[in-house]
Amino acid sequence: MAFSRALAVLAAATGLLAGLTGCGHHARPPASSAPSSRPAAAPAPPACGDLGALPLRDKLAQLLMVGVKNADDARAVVTGQHVGGIFIGSWTDLSLFNGPLADITAKAGPLPLAVSVDEEGGRVSRLKSLIGAAPSARQLAQTQTPAQVHDLAAARAKKMHDLGITVDFAPVVDVSDEPDDSVIGDRSFGNDPQQVTEYAGAYAQGLRDGGLLPVLKHFPGHGHGSGDSHTGGVVTPPLSALQGSDLVPYRTLVKATPVAVMVGHLQVPELTGTDPASLSPKAVQLLRDGVGYGGPPFTGPVFSDDLSSMAAISDRFGVAEAVLRTLQAGTDIALWVTTDEVPAVLDRLQQAVAAGDLSAQRVDESLGRVAAMKGRSPACGH
């Protein structure tokens, strides 16, 4: 099943989880190990049956999404390390889309490759040289109807899908009245939670209709945070305040599947303490259960925000430790923006599973959600 066709089955993700078993417990991990000199892996056969039978390292690699510089960088990490996803950033050589990506995708395994991008429109637009520019979310909410926003998102998603993109880290569902040029600012559809819900919902549906998986961000809400997680720690209002504003859109938008959620690097009083939400089991559980903010249970895939270049994380942890902690917290896919650390990250995760610091069951649960997101490998037939 092609990735775009898999969007139709993501809502049934829990069915894939039943066949995955494991045991273990969460605990504070030991210090990071030195980088590995492990040679590149051989091409992985497609996972056409029991996901639980995959080698542990391949399971863990499917829970990683890494930024790539160019086609060679992508090919090395996909065919050599079997990572499950690549991220197209502002630094990526876009000639990747001129043919190499299709070849890399065809050789990916053991599951189809996820190809992601930050394409929000406005000032966060990584592909505007290929698909054209678009207004910011704030401009859209001020000048267009939700139906028009849906159509714009669908048209842009179709162009991205044709390039080989499968996941868009959009829409921003943060509720904010910050100045346009602040960290969220004009990336938000506005300061009215109902307006954000309506417009972000239209945008997300447009992405789905164009063949992409939308990713709602930044849970539980960056719009009223104290700063910029790219440059330092961010503290949001207390959870009790977020429930009446920033969390409101999620109550509705996580019901429209398929959809994913990105958890931000946000310290939330009454919830996470001094930990960022992306590394907090309580924050991820809030999203999964829904009870604590009045939302439905969420069984779809959960992404971390970037774990390598945002000071809210990088000032405290190296990449391998941050990846371990976000997976321990319950996210399904750890995102960061370079490929250099992949072998060391996989080594660290394998050590954590062996030590019982990351449970095998926790890994298999995330693998099931990732597999549901991606669908069956084309190499498996129909």
KAPE-V91423 format. One record per helix or strand of 3 or more residues. SS is the DSSP state (~ for helix, > for strand). FROM is the first residue (numbers start at 1). LEN is the number of residues. If there is no record, write none. Layout:
# KAPE-V91423
ss:from:len
SS:FROM:LEN
SS:FROM:LEN
This chain:
# KAPE-V91423
ss:from:len
~:3:4
~:10:3
~:14:4
~:51:3
~:56:6
>:64:5
~:71:11
>:85:4
~:94:5
~:100:7
>:114:4
>:119:3
~:128:4
~:137:7
~:146:18
~:185:3
~:193:17
>:213:7
>:234:3
~:239:4
~:248:6
>:260:4
>:266:3
~:277:3
~:281:9
~:291:3
>:302:3
~:311:4
~:319:11
>:333:4
~:342:14
~:360:15
~:378:3
